[in-house]
Amino acid sequence: MLKHAELKTIFEGEQSIPVILPEDLIGLKIQALNDDPSRTSLDMVDIEA
């Protein structure tokens, strides 16, 4: 996942940070739902958005 991350600059270009792709974040949320179904209401809202 971090191999696919894009470097984004912050603080007016003074620092770069890796930012994961939305599809990677969705994958993490699906995995979290699988591990703990009680998270459904929280994570499904994020995935749909």
N, CA, C and O atoms as a Tripos MOL2 file, in Angstrom:
@<TRIPOS>MOLECULE
protein
  196   195    49     0     0
PROTEIN
NO_CHARGES

@<TRIPOS>ATOM
      1 N           0.8220   -1.1800    0.0000 N.3       1 MET1
      2 CA          0.0000    0.0000    0.0000 C.3       1 MET1
      3 C           0.8780    1.2610    0.0000 C.2       1 MET1
      4 O           0.6150    2.2050   -0.7460 O.2       1 MET1
      5 N           1.8950    1.2700    0.8190 N.am      2 LEU2
      6 CA          2.7650    2.4530    0.8580 C.3       2 LEU2
      7 C           3.5950    2.5850   -0.4130 C.2       2 LEU2
      8 O           4.0430    3.6800   -0.7510 O.2       2 LEU2
      9 N           3.8010    1.4720   -1.1190 N.am      3 LYS3
     10 CA          4.5200    1.5500   -2.3940 C.3       3 LYS3
     11 C           3.7220    2.3490   -3.4140 C.2       3 LYS3
     12 O           4.2950    2.9950   -4.2910 O.2       3 LYS3
     13 N           2.3860    2.3050   -3.2970 N.am      4 HIS4
     14 CA          1.5140    3.0230   -4.2280 C.3       4 HIS4
     15 C           1.1980    4.4410   -3.7750 C.2       4 HIS4
     16 O           0.6050    5.2140   -4.5280 O.2       4 HIS4
     17 N           1.5830    4.7870   -2.5660 N.am      5 ALA5
     18 CA          1.2450    6.0940   -2.0090 C.3       5 ALA5
     19 C           1.8670    7.2150   -2.8390 C.2       5 ALA5
     20 O           2.9500    7.0740   -3.4080 O.2       5 ALA5
     21 N           1.1530    8.3150   -2.8860 N.am      6 GLU6
     22 CA          1.6440    9.4950   -3.5950 C.3       6 GLU6
     23 C           2.2230   10.4770   -2.5780 C.2       6 GLU6
     24 O           1.6430   10.6970   -1.5150 O.2       6 GLU6
     25 N           3.3600   11.0550   -2.9110 N.am      7 LEU7
     26 CA          3.9400   12.0700   -2.0350 C.3       7 LEU7
     27 C           3.2240   13.3970   -2.2580 C.2       7 LEU7
     28 O           3.1120   13.8770   -3.3860 O.2       7 LEU7
     29 N           2.7530   13.9660   -1.1840 N.am      8 LYS8
     30 CA          2.0940   15.2730   -1.2220 C.3       8 LYS8
     31 C           2.8960   16.2380   -0.3620 C.2       8 LYS8
     32 O           3.3870   15.8740    0.7070 O.2       8 LYS8
     33 N           3.0220   17.4460   -0.8290 N.am      9 THR9
     34 CA          3.7540   18.4340   -0.0420 C.3       9 THR9
     35 C           2.7840   19.1890    0.8610 C.2       9 THR9
     36 O           1.6390   19.4580    0.4990 O.2       9 THR9
     37 N           3.2850   19.5200    2.0480 N.am     10 ILE10
     38 CA          2.5120   20.2800    3.0200 C.3      10 ILE10
     39 C           3.3810   21.4240    3.5390 C.2      10 ILE10
     40 O           4.5810   21.4810    3.2710 O.2      10 ILE10
     41 N           2.7680   22.3110    4.2700 N.am     11 PHE11
     42 CA          3.4690   23.4570    4.8570 C.3      11 PHE11
     43 C           4.2050   24.2470    3.7910 C.2      11 PHE11
     44 O           5.4010   24.5200    3.8990 O.2      11 PHE11
     45 N           3.4430   24.6110    2.7420 N.am     12 GLU12
     46 CA          3.9740   25.4310    1.6440 C.3      12 GLU12
     47 C           5.2080   24.8070    1.0110 C.2      12 GLU12
     48 O           6.1700   25.4970    0.6760 O.2      12 GLU12
     49 N           5.1610   23.4620    0.8520 N.am     13 GLY13
     50 CA          6.2350   22.7620    0.1770 C.3      13 GLY13
     51 C           7.4350   22.4280    1.0350 C.2      13 GLY13
     52 O           8.4400   21.9340    0.5230 O.2      13 GLY13
     53 N           7.3540   22.6820    2.3140 N.am     14 GLU14
     54 CA          8.4990   22.4360    3.1960 C.3      14 GLU14
     55 C           8.6740   20.9630    3.5610 C.2      14 GLU14
     56 O           9.7690   20.5350    3.9230 O.2      14 GLU14
     57 N           7.5880   20.1880    3.4640 N.am     15 GLN15
     58 CA          7.6620   18.7890    3.8720 C.3      15 GLN15
     59 C           6.7740   17.9530    2.9640 C.2      15 GLN15
     60 O           5.7320   18.4170    2.5020 O.2      15 GLN15
     61 N           7.1960   16.7050    2.7070 N.am     16 SER16
     62 CA          6.3970   15.7750    1.9170 C.3      16 SER16
     63 C           5.9550   14.6120    2.7920 C.2      16 SER16
     64 O           6.6990   14.1380    3.6510 O.2      16 SER16
     65 N           4.7190   14.1630    2.5550 N.am     17 ILE17
     66 CA          4.2060   13.0040    3.2760 C.3      17 ILE17
     67 C           3.5750   12.0320    2.2800 C.2      17 ILE17
     68 O           3.0120   12.4640    1.2740 O.2      17 ILE17
     69 N           3.6610   10.7170    2.5480 N.am     18 PRO18
     70 CA          2.9890    9.7560    1.6730 C.3      18 PRO18
     71 C           1.4930    9.7150    1.9950 C.2      18 PRO18
     72 O           1.1020    9.6880    3.1620 O.2      18 PRO18
     73 N           0.6710    9.7090    0.9590 N.am     19 VAL19
     74 CA         -0.7800    9.6510    1.1080 C.3      19 VAL19
     75 C          -1.2780    8.4300    0.3370 C.2      19 VAL19
     76 O          -1.0270    8.3000   -0.8610 O.2      19 VAL19
     77 N          -1.9910    7.5310    1.0360 N.am     20 ILE20
     78 CA         -2.4520    6.3190    0.3700 C.3      20 ILE20
     79 C          -3.6050    6.6350   -0.5810 C.2      20 ILE20
     80 O          -4.2930    7.6450   -0.4320 O.2      20 ILE20
     81 N          -3.8000    5.7550   -1.5550 N.am     21 LEU21
     82 CA         -4.8650    5.9240   -2.5390 C.3      21 LEU21
     83 C          -6.2170    5.5580   -1.9260 C.2      21 LEU21
     84 O          -6.2830    4.7200   -1.0270 O.2      21 LEU21
     85 N          -7.2960    6.1840   -2.4090 N.am     22 PRO22
     86 CA         -8.6210    5.8960   -1.8420 C.3      22 PRO22
     87 C          -8.9840    4.4100   -1.8820 C.2      22 PRO22
     88 O          -9.5780    3.8950   -0.9350 O.2      22 PRO22
     89 N          -8.6320    3.7190   -2.9700 N.am     23 GLU23
     90 CA         -8.9830    2.2940   -3.0510 C.3      23 GLU23
     91 C          -8.2390    1.4650   -2.0100 C.2      23 GLU23
     92 O          -8.7430    0.4320   -1.5680 O.2      23 GLU23
     93 N          -7.0500    1.9030   -1.6160 N.am     24 ASP24
     94 CA         -6.3280    1.2020   -0.5550 C.3      24 ASP24
     95 C          -7.0030    1.4260    0.8010 C.2      24 ASP24
     96 O          -7.0850    0.5100    1.6180 O.2      24 ASP24
     97 N          -7.4790    2.6390    1.0310 N.am     25 LEU25
     98 CA         -8.1880    2.9390    2.2740 C.3      25 LEU25
     99 C          -9.4990    2.1500    2.3410 C.2      25 LEU25
    100 O          -9.8660    1.6460    3.4030 O.2      25 LEU25
    101 N         -10.2000    2.0440    1.2180 N.am     26 ILE26
    102 CA        -11.4340    1.2630    1.1870 C.3      26 ILE26
    103 C         -11.1380   -0.1940    1.5220 C.2      26 ILE26
    104 O         -11.8920   -0.8310    2.2570 O.2      26 ILE26
    105 N         -10.0440   -0.7180    0.9860 N.am     27 GLY27
    106 CA         -9.6540   -2.0880    1.2980 C.3      27 GLY27
    107 C          -9.4140   -2.2880    2.7830 C.2      27 GLY27
    108 O          -9.8110   -3.3080    3.3460 O.2      27 GLY27
    109 N          -8.7710   -1.3280    3.4190 N.am     28 LEU28
    110 CA         -8.5440   -1.4190    4.8660 C.3      28 LEU28
    111 C          -9.8590   -1.4040    5.6350 C.2      28 LEU28
    112 O         -10.0270   -2.1370    6.6100 O.2      28 LEU28
    113 N         -10.7880   -0.5630    5.1890 N.am     29 LYS29
    114 CA        -12.0750   -0.4780    5.8720 C.3      29 LYS29
    115 C         -12.8780   -1.7640    5.7010 C.2      29 LYS29
    116 O         -13.5500   -2.1990    6.6360 O.2      29 LYS29
    117 N         -12.8170   -2.3760    4.5240 N.am     30 ILE30
    118 CA        -13.5000   -3.6470    4.3070 C.3      30 ILE30
    119 C         -12.9040   -4.7260    5.1940 C.2      30 ILE30
    120 O         -13.6270   -5.5540    5.7490 O.2      30 ILE30
    121 N         -11.5950   -4.7140    5.3260 N.am     31 GLN31
    122 CA        -10.9370   -5.6840    6.2100 C.3      31 GLN31
    123 C         -11.3640   -5.4530    7.6650 C.2      31 GLN31
    124 O         -11.6010   -6.4100    8.4010 O.2      31 GLN31
    125 N         -11.4620   -4.1970    8.0740 N.am     32 ALA32
    126 CA        -11.8970   -3.8860    9.4350 C.3      32 ALA32
    127 C         -13.3310   -4.3540    9.6620 C.2      32 ALA32
    128 O         -13.6540   -4.8590   10.7370 O.2      32 ALA32
    129 N         -14.1960   -4.1890    8.6560 N.am     33 LEU33
    130 CA        -15.5750   -4.6580    8.7640 C.3      33 LEU33
    131 C         -15.6240   -6.1730    8.9340 C.2      33 LEU33
    132 O         -16.4270   -6.7060    9.7000 O.2      33 LEU33
    133 N         -14.7610   -6.8380    8.2140 N.am     34 ASN34
    134 CA        -14.7040   -8.2950    8.3040 C.3      34 ASN34
    135 C         -14.2600   -8.7420    9.6980 C.2      34 ASN34
    136 O         -14.7540   -9.7390   10.2250 O.2      34 ASN34
    137 N         -13.3330   -8.0020   10.2840 N.am     35 ASP35
    138 CA        -12.8150   -8.3390   11.6100 C.3      35 ASP35
    139 C         -13.7840   -7.9580   12.7320 C.2      35 ASP35
    140 O         -13.8400   -8.6260   13.7640 O.2      35 ASP35
    141 N         -14.5460   -6.8790   12.5240 N.am     36 ASP36
    142 CA        -15.4430   -6.3810   13.5660 C.3      36 ASP36
    143 C         -16.7070   -5.8110   12.9290 C.2      36 ASP36
    144 O         -16.7570   -4.6190   12.6270 O.2      36 ASP36
    145 N         -17.7260   -6.6370   12.7190 N.am     37 PRO37
    146 CA        -18.9560   -6.1870   12.0570 C.3      37 PRO37
    147 C         -19.6710   -5.0270   12.7640 C.2      37 PRO37
    148 O         -20.5000   -4.3560   12.1480 O.2      37 PRO37
    149 N         -19.3700   -4.7840   14.0260 N.am     38 SER38
    150 CA        -20.0180   -3.6700   14.7270 C.3      38 SER38
    151 C         -19.5940   -2.3160   14.1520 C.2      38 SER38
    152 O         -20.2140   -1.2960   14.4530 O.2      38 SER38
    153 N         -18.5390   -2.3000   13.3270 N.am     39 ARG39
    154 CA        -18.0590   -1.0640   12.7070 C.3      39 ARG39
    155 C         -18.8410   -0.6960   11.4460 C.2      39 ARG39
    156 O         -18.5610    0.3290   10.8250 O.2      39 ARG39
    157 N         -19.8140   -1.5170   11.0610 N.am     40 THR40
    158 CA        -20.4970   -1.3570    9.7770 C.3      40 THR40
    159 C         -21.0300    0.0510    9.5610 C.2      40 THR40
    160 O         -20.8010    0.6370    8.5020 O.2      40 THR40
    161 N         -21.7320    0.6030   10.5320 N.am     41 SER41
    162 CA        -22.3340    1.9220   10.3220 C.3      41 SER41
    163 C         -21.2720    3.0010   10.0950 C.2      41 SER41
    164 O         -21.4900    3.9190    9.3050 O.2      41 SER41
    165 N         -20.1470    2.9030   10.7670 N.am     42 LEU42
    166 CA        -19.0860    3.9060   10.6010 C.3      42 LEU42
    167 C         -18.3600    3.7550    9.2700 C.2      42 LEU42
    168 O         -18.2150    4.7220    8.5230 O.2      42 LEU42
    169 N         -17.9100    2.5530    8.9790 N.am     43 ASP43
    170 CA        -17.0680    2.3450    7.8110 C.3      43 ASP43
    171 C         -17.8600    2.3860    6.5070 C.2      43 ASP43
    172 O         -17.3370    2.8580    5.4970 O.2      43 ASP43
    173 N         -19.0970    1.9100    6.4970 N.am     44 MET44
    174 CA        -19.8780    1.9340    5.2580 C.3      44 MET44
    175 C         -20.1660    3.3700    4.8210 C.2      44 MET44
    176 O         -20.1940    3.6590    3.6240 O.2      44 MET44
    177 N         -20.3750    4.2600    5.7700 N.am     45 VAL45
    178 CA        -20.5890    5.6720    5.4290 C.3      45 VAL45
    179 C         -19.3510    6.2270    4.7400 C.2      45 VAL45
    180 O         -19.4650    6.9320    3.7370 O.2      45 VAL45
    181 N         -18.1750    5.9190    5.2620 N.am     46 ASP46
    182 CA        -16.9300    6.3720    4.6560 C.3      46 ASP46
    183 C         -16.7360    5.7810    3.2580 C.2      46 ASP46
    184 O         -16.3500    6.4890    2.3280 O.2      46 ASP46
    185 N         -17.0050    4.4860    3.1150 N.am     47 ILE47
    186 CA        -16.8170    3.8240    1.8250 C.3      47 ILE47
    187 C         -17.7530    4.4120    0.7760 C.2      47 ILE47
    188 O         -17.3380    4.6670   -0.3550 O.2      47 ILE47
    189 N         -19.0070    4.6290    1.1420 N.am     48 GLU48
    190 CA        -19.9800    5.2030    0.1980 C.3      48 GLU48
    191 C         -19.6080    6.6310   -0.1920 C.2      48 GLU48
    192 O         -19.8170    7.0410   -1.3340 O.2      48 GLU48
    193 N         -19.0650    7.3720    0.7410 N.am     49 ALA49
    194 CA        -18.6950    8.7650    0.4420 C.3      49 ALA49
    195 C         -17.5210    8.7860   -0.5010 C.2      49 ALA49
    196 O         -17.0520    9.8590   -0.8800 O.2      49 ALA49
@<TRIPOS>BOND
     1     1     2 1
     2     2     3 1
     3     3     4 2
     4     3     5 am
     5     5     6 1
     6     6     7 1
     7     7     8 2
     8     7     9 am
     9     9    10 1
    10    10    11 1
    11    11    12 2
    12    11    13 am
    13    13    14 1
    14    14    15 1
    15    15    16 2
    16    15    17 am
    17    17    18 1
    18    18    19 1
    19    19    20 2
    20    19    21 am
    21    21    22 1
    22    22    23 1
    23    23    24 2
    24    23    25 am
    25    25    26 1
    26    26    27 1
    27    27    28 2
    28    27    29 am
    29    29    30 1
    30    30    31 1
    31    31    32 2
    32    31    33 am
    33    33    34 1
    34    34    35 1
    35    35    36 2
    36    35    37 am
    37    37    38 1
    38    38    39 1
    39    39    40 2
    40    39    41 am
    41    41    42 1
    42    42    43 1
    43    43    44 2
    44    43    45 am
    45    45    46 1
    46    46    47 1
    47    47    48 2
    48    47    49 am
    49    49    50 1
    50    50    51 1
    51    51    52 2
    52    51    53 am
    53    53    54 1
    54    54    55 1
    55    55    56 2
    56    55    57 am
    57    57    58 1
    58    58    59 1
    59    59    60 2
    60    59    61 am
    61    61    62 1
    62    62    63 1
    63    63    64 2
    64    63    65 am
    65    65    66 1
    66    66    67 1
    67    67    68 2
    68    67    69 am
    69    69    70 1
    70    70    71 1
    71    71    72 2
    72    71    73 am
    73    73    74 1
    74    74    75 1
    75    75    76 2
    76    75    77 am
    77    77    78 1
    78    78    79 1
    79    79    80 2
    80    79    81 am
    81    81    82 1
    82    82    83 1
    83    83    84 2
    84    83    85 am
    85    85    86 1
    86    86    87 1
    87    87    88 2
    88    87    89 am
    89    89    90 1
    90    90    91 1
    91    91    92 2
    92    91    93 am
    93    93    94 1
    94    94    95 1
    95    95    96 2
    96    95    97 am
    97    97    98 1
    98    98    99 1
    99    99   100 2
   100    99   101 am
   101   101   102 1
   102   102   103 1
   103   103   104 2
   104   103   105 am
   105   105   106 1
   106   106   107 1
   107   107   108 2
   108   107   109 am
   109   109   110 1
   110   110   111 1
   111   111   112 2
   112   111   113 am
   113   113   114 1
   114   114   115 1
   115   115   116 2
   116   115   117 am
   117   117   118 1
   118   118   119 1
   119   119   120 2
   120   119   121 am
   121   121   122 1
   122   122   123 1
   123   123   124 2
   124   123   125 am
   125   125   126 1
   126   126   127 1
   127   127   128 2
   128   127   129 am
   129   129   130 1
   130   130   131 1
   131   131   132 2
   132   131   133 am
   133   133   134 1
   134   134   135 1
   135   135   136 2
   136   135   137 am
   137   137   138 1
   138   138   139 1
   139   139   140 2
   140   139   141 am
   141   141   142 1
   142   142   143 1
   143   143   144 2
   144   143   145 am
   145   145   146 1
   146   146   147 1
   147   147   148 2
   148   147   149 am
   149   149   150 1
   150   150   151 1
   151   151   152 2
   152   151   153 am
   153   153   154 1
   154   154   155 1
   155   155   156 2
   156   155   157 am
   157   157   158 1
   158   158   159 1
   159   159   160 2
   160   159   161 am
   161   161   162 1
   162   162   163 1
   163   163   164 2
   164   163   165 am
   165   165   166 1
   166   166   167 1
   167   167   168 2
   168   167   169 am
   169   169   170 1
   170   170   171 1
   171   171   172 2
   172   171   173 am
   173   173   174 1
   174   174   175 1
   175   175   176 2
   176   175   177 am
   177   177   178 1
   178   178   179 1
   179   179   180 2
   180   179   181 am
   181   181   182 1
   182   182   183 1
   183   183   184 2
   184   183   185 am
   185   185   186 1
   186   186   187 1
   187   187   188 2
   188   187   189 am
   189   189   190 1
   190   190   191 1
   191   191   192 2
   192   191   193 am
   193   193   194 1
   194   194   195 1
   195   195   196 2
@<TRIPOS>SUBSTRUCTURE
     1 MET1         2 RESIDUE 1 A MET
     2 LEU2         6 RESIDUE 1 A LEU
     3 LYS3        10 RESIDUE 1 A LYS
     4 HIS4        14 RESIDUE 1 A HIS
     5 ALA5        18 RESIDUE 1 A ALA
     6 GLU6        22 RESIDUE 1 A GLU
     7 LEU7        26 RESIDUE 1 A LEU
     8 LYS8        30 RESIDUE 1 A LYS
     9 THR9        34 RESIDUE 1 A THR
    10 ILE10       38 RESIDUE 1 A ILE
    11 PHE11       42 RESIDUE 1 A PHE
    12 GLU12       46 RESIDUE 1 A GLU
    13 GLY13       50 RESIDUE 1 A GLY
    14 GLU14       54 RESIDUE 1 A GLU
    15 GLN15       58 RESIDUE 1 A GLN
    16 SER16       62 RESIDUE 1 A SER
    17 ILE17       66 RESIDUE 1 A ILE
    18 PRO18       70 RESIDUE 1 A PRO
    19 VAL19       74 RESIDUE 1 A VAL
    20 ILE20       78 RESIDUE 1 A ILE
    21 LEU21       82 RESIDUE 1 A LEU
    22 PRO22       86 RESIDUE 1 A PRO
    23 GLU23       90 RESIDUE 1 A GLU
    24 ASP24       94 RESIDUE 1 A ASP
    25 LEU25       98 RESIDUE 1 A LEU
    26 ILE26      102 RESIDUE 1 A ILE
    27 GLY27      106 RESIDUE 1 A GLY
    28 LEU28      110 RESIDUE 1 A LEU
    29 LYS29      114 RESIDUE 1 A LYS
    30 ILE30      118 RESIDUE 1 A ILE
    31 GLN31      122 RESIDUE 1 A GLN
    32 ALA32      126 RESIDUE 1 A ALA
    33 LEU33      130 RESIDUE 1 A LEU
    34 ASN34      134 RESIDUE 1 A ASN
    35 ASP35      138 RESIDUE 1 A ASP
    36 ASP36      142 RESIDUE 1 A ASP
    37 PRO37      146 RESIDUE 1 A PRO
    38 SER38      150 RESIDUE 1 A SER
    39 ARG39      154 RESIDUE 1 A ARG
    40 THR40      158 RESIDUE 1 A THR
    41 SER41      162 RESIDUE 1 A SER
    42 LEU42      166 RESIDUE 1 A LEU
    43 ASP43      170 RESIDUE 1 A ASP
    44 MET44      174 RESIDUE 1 A MET
    45 VAL45      178 RESIDUE 1 A VAL
    46 ASP46      182 RESIDUE 1 A ASP
    47 ILE47      186 RESIDUE 1 A ILE
    48 GLU48      190 RESIDUE 1 A GLU
    49 ALA49      194 RESIDUE 1 A ALA
